[in-house]
């Protein structure tokens, strides 16, 4: 299932809800979402859209933290 790249606003009021959904994903879905979000962040950076870039970076960091809770490591390079 393809999802939209993950974003978090600063002090996102839906953070808990989004994190619960992330925890429900299996390892491969979580990894795929990480790379999709990372690609979106790269595009935002290329477009110099810093607000979106920061939202995507918050998403990638959150995915990495949740993956680490499972003992998974998602490295920033493929």
N, CA, C and O atoms as CSV, one atom per row, in Angstrom:
chain,resi,resn,atom,element,x,y,z
A,1,UNK,N,N,0.841,-1.179,0.000
A,1,UNK,CA,C,0.000,0.000,0.000
A,1,UNK,C,C,0.886,1.241,0.000
A,1,UNK,O,O,1.716,1.406,0.894
A,2,UNK,N,N,0.723,2.099,-0.972
A,2,UNK,CA,C,1.507,3.328,-1.078
A,2,UNK,C,C,0.812,4.423,-0.282
A,2,UNK,O,O,-0.394,4.637,-0.412
A,3,UNK,N,N,1.584,5.102,0.532
A,3,UNK,CA,C,1.063,6.181,1.349
A,3,UNK,C,C,1.722,7.485,0.935
A,3,UNK,O,O,2.730,7.496,0.228
A,4,UNK,N,N,1.133,8.584,1.389
A,4,UNK,CA,C,1.744,9.886,1.161
A,4,UNK,C,C,2.975,9.998,2.048
A,4,UNK,O,O,3.026,9.381,3.111
A,5,UNK,N,N,3.965,10.775,1.628
A,5,UNK,CA,C,5.132,10.985,2.504
A,5,UNK,C,C,4.677,11.528,3.856
A,5,UNK,O,O,3.694,12.263,3.950
A,6,UNK,N,N,5.407,11.151,4.890
A,6,UNK,CA,C,5.037,11.533,6.251
A,6,UNK,C,C,5.568,12.921,6.584
A,6,UNK,O,O,6.743,13.223,6.373
A,7,UNK,N,N,4.680,13.756,7.108
A,7,UNK,CA,C,5.090,15.086,7.566
A,7,UNK,C,C,4.583,15.304,8.985
A,7,UNK,O,O,3.568,14.748,9.402
A,8,UNK,N,N,5.314,16.118,9.695
A,8,UNK,CA,C,4.894,16.566,11.014
A,8,UNK,C,C,5.116,18.067,11.064
A,8,UNK,O,O,6.200,18.561,10.755
A,9,UNK,N,N,4.070,18.786,11.459
A,9,UNK,CA,C,4.227,20.212,11.726
A,9,UNK,C,C,4.960,20.349,13.052
A,9,UNK,O,O,4.963,19.425,13.865
A,10,UNK,N,N,5.572,21.487,13.265
A,10,UNK,CA,C,6.191,21.727,14.570
A,10,UNK,C,C,5.071,21.714,15.604
A,10,UNK,O,O,4.041,22.362,15.416
A,11,UNK,N,N,5.271,20.981,16.692
A,11,UNK,CA,C,4.236,20.815,17.730
A,11,UNK,C,C,2.928,20.289,17.130
A,11,UNK,O,O,1.851,20.795,17.443
A,12,UNK,N,N,3.028,19.289,16.281
A,12,UNK,CA,C,1.883,18.711,15.568
A,12,UNK,C,C,0.861,18.152,16.557
A,12,UNK,O,O,1.192,17.266,17.344
A,13,UNK,N,N,-0.381,18.657,16.530
A,13,UNK,CA,C,-1.397,18.165,17.463
A,13,UNK,C,C,-1.811,16.718,17.183
A,13,UNK,O,O,-2.392,16.063,18.048
A,14,UNK,N,N,-1.515,16.218,15.980
A,14,UNK,CA,C,-1.883,14.847,15.617
A,14,UNK,C,C,-0.702,13.884,15.707
A,14,UNK,O,O,-0.770,12.770,15.187
A,15,UNK,N,N,0.372,14.302,16.359
A,15,UNK,CA,C,1.574,13.465,16.435
A,15,UNK,C,C,1.276,12.089,17.027
A,15,UNK,O,O,1.677,11.075,16.455
A,16,UNK,N,N,0.586,12.039,18.148
A,16,UNK,CA,C,0.293,10.759,18.791
A,16,UNK,C,C,-0.499,9.829,17.886
A,16,UNK,O,O,-0.213,8.635,17.804
A,17,UNK,N,N,-1.477,10.376,17.219
A,17,UNK,CA,C,-2.309,9.606,16.286
A,17,UNK,C,C,-1.460,9.075,15.119
A,17,UNK,O,O,-1.577,7.908,14.744
A,18,UNK,N,N,-0.612,9.930,14.554
A,18,UNK,CA,C,0.241,9.516,13.440
A,18,UNK,C,C,1.244,8.452,13.876
A,18,UNK,O,O,1.497,7.496,13.143
A,19,UNK,N,N,1.815,8.619,15.069
A,19,UNK,CA,C,2.788,7.643,15.560
A,19,UNK,C,C,2.125,6.285,15.800
A,19,UNK,O,O,2.743,5.247,15.563
A,20,UNK,N,N,0.881,6.282,16.265
A,20,UNK,CA,C,0.157,5.019,16.465
A,20,UNK,C,C,-0.024,4.308,15.123
A,20,UNK,O,O,0.122,3.088,15.046
A,21,UNK,N,N,-0.335,5.048,14.083
A,21,UNK,CA,C,-0.480,4.452,12.750
A,21,UNK,C,C,0.858,3.897,12.255
A,21,UNK,O,O,0.901,2.837,11.630
A,22,UNK,N,N,1.944,4.613,12.535
A,22,UNK,CA,C,3.265,4.131,12.133
A,22,UNK,C,C,3.608,2.822,12.839
A,22,UNK,O,O,4.167,1.910,12.231
A,23,UNK,N,N,3.275,2.739,14.100
A,23,UNK,CA,C,3.576,1.524,14.864
A,23,UNK,C,C,2.790,0.318,14.354
A,23,UNK,O,O,3.196,-0.824,14.569
A,24,UNK,N,N,1.669,0.569,13.682
A,24,UNK,CA,C,0.850,-0.517,13.137
A,24,UNK,C,C,1.409,-1.056,11.814
A,24,UNK,O,O,1.014,-2.135,11.373
A,25,UNK,N,N,2.323,-0.315,11.179
A,25,UNK,CA,C,2.902,-0.770,9.913
A,25,UNK,C,C,3.887,-1.900,10.160
A,25,UNK,O,O,4.536,-1.953,11.204
A,26,UNK,N,N,3.994,-2.805,9.188
A,26,UNK,CA,C,5.034,-3.830,9.319
A,26,UNK,C,C,6.373,-3.214,8.916
A,26,UNK,O,O,6.419,-2.090,8.415
A,27,UNK,N,N,7.450,-3.949,9.135
A,27,UNK,CA,C,8.799,-3.414,8.912
A,27,UNK,C,C,9.008,-2.922,7.487
A,27,UNK,O,O,9.581,-1.853,7.281
A,28,UNK,N,N,8.554,-3.684,6.507
A,28,UNK,CA,C,8.763,-3.293,5.109
A,28,UNK,C,C,7.953,-2.054,4.749
A,28,UNK,O,O,8.434,-1.196,4.008
A,29,UNK,N,N,6.739,-1.949,5.261
A,29,UNK,CA,C,5.923,-0.759,5.010
A,29,UNK,C,C,6.569,0.467,5.655
A,29,UNK,O,O,6.584,1.551,5.072
A,30,UNK,N,N,7.094,0.285,6.850
A,30,UNK,CA,C,7.749,1.396,7.544
A,30,UNK,C,C,8.986,1.850,6.776
A,30,UNK,O,O,9.214,3.047,6.605
A,31,UNK,N,N,9.774,0.896,6.320
A,31,UNK,CA,C,10.976,1.217,5.538
A,31,UNK,C,C,10.600,1.915,4.221
A,31,UNK,O,O,11.247,2.887,3.830
A,32,UNK,N,N,9.570,1.429,3.547
A,32,UNK,CA,C,9.129,2.048,2.285
A,32,UNK,C,C,8.654,3.483,2.524
A,32,UNK,O,O,8.942,4.377,1.728
A,33,UNK,N,N,7.929,3.697,3.618
A,33,UNK,CA,C,7.462,5.049,3.944
A,33,UNK,C,C,8.643,5.968,4.240
A,33,UNK,O,O,8.626,7.143,3.874
A,34,UNK,N,N,9.662,5.439,4.899
A,34,UNK,CA,C,10.860,6.243,5.165
A,34,UNK,C,C,11.451,6.744,3.845
A,34,UNK,O,O,11.714,7.937,3.689
A,35,UNK,N,N,11.657,5.822,2.897
A,35,UNK,CA,C,12.302,6.217,1.638
A,35,UNK,C,C,11.422,7.147,0.810
A,35,UNK,O,O,11.922,8.042,0.130
A,36,UNK,N,N,10.131,6.935,0.870
A,36,UNK,CA,C,9.217,7.836,0.164
A,36,UNK,C,C,9.287,9.242,0.776
A,36,UNK,O,O,9.302,10.237,0.052
A,37,UNK,N,N,9.329,9.314,2.093
A,37,UNK,CA,C,9.404,10.605,2.778
A,37,UNK,C,C,10.760,11.259,2.527
A,37,UNK,O,O,10.845,12.471,2.328
A,38,UNK,N,N,11.806,10.457,2.538
A,38,UNK,CA,C,13.153,10.983,2.282
A,38,UNK,C,C,13.249,11.548,0.860
A,38,UNK,O,O,13.846,12.604,0.652
A,39,UNK,N,N,12.667,10.853,-0.112
A,39,UNK,CA,C,12.665,11.358,-1.488
A,39,UNK,C,C,11.895,12.677,-1.595
A,39,UNK,O,O,12.312,13.588,-2.311
A,40,UNK,N,N,10.779,12.772,-0.885
A,40,UNK,CA,C,9.999,14.017,-0.884
A,40,UNK,C,C,10.806,15.141,-0.236
A,40,UNK,O,O,10.740,16.287,-0.682
A,41,UNK,N,N,11.563,14.825,0.803
A,41,UNK,CA,C,12.410,15.830,1.452
A,41,UNK,C,C,13.485,16.318,0.491
A,41,UNK,O,O,13.777,17.512,0.436
A,42,UNK,N,N,14.066,15.405,-0.257
A,42,UNK,CA,C,15.098,15.785,-1.232
A,42,UNK,C,C,14.523,16.729,-2.290
A,42,UNK,O,O,15.164,17.706,-2.675
A,43,UNK,N,N,13.314,16.427,-2.752
A,43,UNK,CA,C,12.659,17.298,-3.731
A,43,UNK,C,C,12.389,18.674,-3.141
A,43,UNK,O,O,12.628,19.688,-3.797
A,44,UNK,N,N,11.892,18.718,-1.904
A,44,UNK,CA,C,11.635,20.001,-1.245
A,44,UNK,C,C,12.927,20.798,-1.097
A,44,UNK,O,O,12.938,22.018,-1.265
A,45,UNK,N,N,14.011,20.101,-0.782
A,45,UNK,CA,C,15.311,20.780,-0.650
A,45,UNK,C,C,15.746,21.369,-1.987
A,45,UNK,O,O,16.210,22.507,-2.056
A,46,UNK,N,N,15.589,20.577,-3.049
A,46,UNK,CA,C,15.961,21.056,-4.380
A,46,UNK,C,C,15.142,22.285,-4.783
A,46,UNK,O,O,15.635,23.174,-5.478
A,47,UNK,N,N,13.890,22.319,-4.337
A,47,UNK,CA,C,13.007,23.449,-4.645
A,47,UNK,C,C,13.168,24.599,-3.648
A,47,UNK,O,O,12.525,25.641,-3.772
A,48,UNK,N,N,14.039,24.388,-2.661
A,48,UNK,CA,C,14.284,25.371,-1.601
A,48,UNK,C,C,13.023,25.720,-0.818
A,48,UNK,O,O,12.825,26.857,-0.389
A,49,UNK,N,N,12.175,24.702,-0.644
A,49,UNK,CA,C,10.949,24.841,0.134
A,49,UNK,C,C,11.250,24.354,1.549
A,49,UNK,O,O,10.962,23.210,1.902
A,50,UNK,N,N,11.830,25.238,2.347
A,50,UNK,CA,C,12.335,24.854,3.657
A,50,UNK,C,C,11.230,24.432,4.624
A,50,UNK,O,O,11.446,23.541,5.444
A,51,UNK,N,N,10.079,25.039,4.546
A,51,UNK,CA,C,8.984,24.665,5.448
A,51,UNK,C,C,8.590,23.200,5.223
A,51,UNK,O,O,8.441,22.443,6.182
A,52,UNK,N,N,8.424,22.804,3.963
A,52,UNK,CA,C,8.088,21.403,3.665
A,52,UNK,C,C,9.263,20.483,3.986
A,52,UNK,O,O,9.068,19.378,4.493
A,53,UNK,N,N,10.468,20.933,3.696
A,53,UNK,CA,C,11.648,20.128,4.001
A,53,UNK,C,C,11.686,19.779,5.490
A,53,UNK,O,O,11.888,18.618,5.846
A,54,UNK,N,N,11.496,20.761,6.352
A,54,UNK,CA,C,11.536,20.506,7.789
A,54,UNK,C,C,10.426,19.548,8.212
A,54,UNK,O,O,10.642,18.703,9.082
A,55,UNK,N,N,9.245,19.666,7.612
A,55,UNK,CA,C,8.138,18.759,7.940
A,55,UNK,C,C,8.485,17.321,7.546
A,55,UNK,O,O,8.185,16.383,8.285
A,56,UNK,N,N,9.121,17.150,6.378
A,56,UNK,CA,C,9.525,15.817,5.942
A,56,UNK,C,C,10.659,15.270,6.811
A,56,UNK,O,O,10.676,14.081,7.129
A,57,UNK,N,N,11.591,16.117,7.190
A,57,UNK,CA,C,12.701,15.669,8.044
A,57,UNK,C,C,12.156,15.205,9.396
A,57,UNK,O,O,12.608,14.194,9.934
A,58,UNK,N,N,11.190,15.937,9.942
A,58,UNK,CA,C,10.569,15.484,11.192
A,58,UNK,C,C,9.948,14.105,10.990
A,58,UNK,O,O,9.998,13.259,11.883
A,59,UNK,N,N,9.364,13.882,9.812
A,59,UNK,CA,C,8.783,12.574,9.500
A,59,UNK,C,C,9.825,11.478,9.441
A,59,UNK,O,O,9.626,10.402,10.006
A,60,UNK,N,N,10.948,11.737,8.758
A,60,UNK,CA,C,11.979,10.698,8.650
A,60,UNK,C,C,12.579,10.385,10.006
A,60,UNK,O,O,12.837,9.221,10.312
A,61,UNK,N,N,12.805,11.391,10.815
A,61,UNK,CA,C,13.382,11.169,12.147
A,61,UNK,C,C,12.420,10.357,13.025
A,61,UNK,O,O,12.850,9.492,13.789
A,62,UNK,N,N,11.136,10.639,12.912
A,62,UNK,CA,C,10.144,9.892,13.691
A,62,UNK,C,C,10.115,8.432,13.245
A,62,UNK,O,O,10.054,7.529,14.080
A,63,UNK,N,N,10.158,8.199,11.940
A,63,UNK,CA,C,10.180,6.822,11.438
A,63,UNK,C,C,11.426,6.102,11.946
A,63,UNK,O,O,11.342,4.949,12.368
A,64,UNK,N,N,12.571,6.761,11.913
A,64,UNK,CA,C,13.798,6.136,12.409
A,64,UNK,C,C,13.682,5.795,13.897
A,64,UNK,O,O,14.147,4.740,14.328
A,65,UNK,N,N,13.073,6.669,14.671
A,65,UNK,CA,C,12.919,6.414,16.107
A,65,UNK,C,C,12.010,5.209,16.348
A,65,UNK,O,O,12.312,4.350,17.177
A,66,UNK,N,N,10.897,5.153,15.619
A,66,UNK,CA,C,9.966,4.028,15.787
A,66,UNK,C,C,10.605,2.730,15.302
A,66,UNK,O,O,10.403,1.676,15.905
A,67,UNK,N,N,11.368,2.802,14.226
A,67,UNK,CA,C,12.089,1.615,13.747
A,67,UNK,C,C,13.077,1.152,14.806
A,67,UNK,O,O,13.207,-0.049,15.041
A,68,UNK,N,N,13.771,2.075,15.443
A,68,UNK,CA,C,14.750,1.726,16.476
A,68,UNK,C,C,14.074,1.050,17.665
A,68,UNK,O,O,14.664,0.172,18.294
A,69,UNK,N,N,12.850,1.448,17.977
A,69,UNK,CA,C,12.108,0.799,19.059
A,69,UNK,C,C,11.921,-0.692,18.768
A,69,UNK,O,O,11.805,-1.500,19.690
A,70,UNK,N,N,11.894,-1.050,17.483
A,70,UNK,CA,C,11.730,-2.440,17.058
A,70,UNK,C,C,13.067,-3.148,16.875
A,70,UNK,O,O,13.108,-4.342,16.579
A,71,UNK,N,N,14.150,-2.413,17.051
A,71,UNK,CA,C,15.458,-2.991,16.817
A,71,UNK,C,C,15.906,-2.874,15.378
A,71,UNK,O,O,16.921,-3.459,14.998
A,72,UNK,N,N,15.170,-2.129,14.566
A,72,UNK,CA,C,15.520,-1.906,13.170
A,72,UNK,C,C,16.400,-0.662,13.052
A,72,UNK,O,O,16.270,0.285,13.828
A,73,UNK,N,N,17.280,-0.683,12.084
A,73,UNK,CA,C,18.073,0.507,11.776
A,73,UNK,C,C,17.770,0.871,10.330
A,73,UNK,O,O,17.933,0.048,9.429
A,74,UNK,N,N,17.335,2.088,10.114
A,74,UNK,CA,C,17.151,2.598,8.751
A,74,UNK,C,C,18.211,3.656,8.560
A,74,UNK,O,O,18.136,4.744,9.131
A,75,UNK,N,N,19.179,3.333,7.767
A,75,UNK,CA,C,20.281,4.278,7.514
A,75,UNK,C,C,19.827,5.338,6.510
A,75,UNK,O,O,18.964,5.091,5.668
A,76,UNK,N,N,20.419,6.499,6.618
A,76,UNK,CA,C,20.044,7.624,5.767
A,76,UNK,C,C,20.498,7.463,4.329
A,76,UNK,O,O,20.098,8.246,3.468
A,77,UNK,N,N,21.323,6.466,4.050
A,77,UNK,CA,C,21.782,6.217,2.667
A,77,UNK,C,C,21.373,4.825,2.259
A,77,UNK,O,O,21.428,3.880,3.047
A,78,UNK,N,N,20.962,4.717,1.017
A,78,UNK,CA,C,20.544,3.401,0.497
A,78,UNK,C,C,21.719,2.541,0.214
A,78,UNK,O,O,21.560,1.403,-0.228
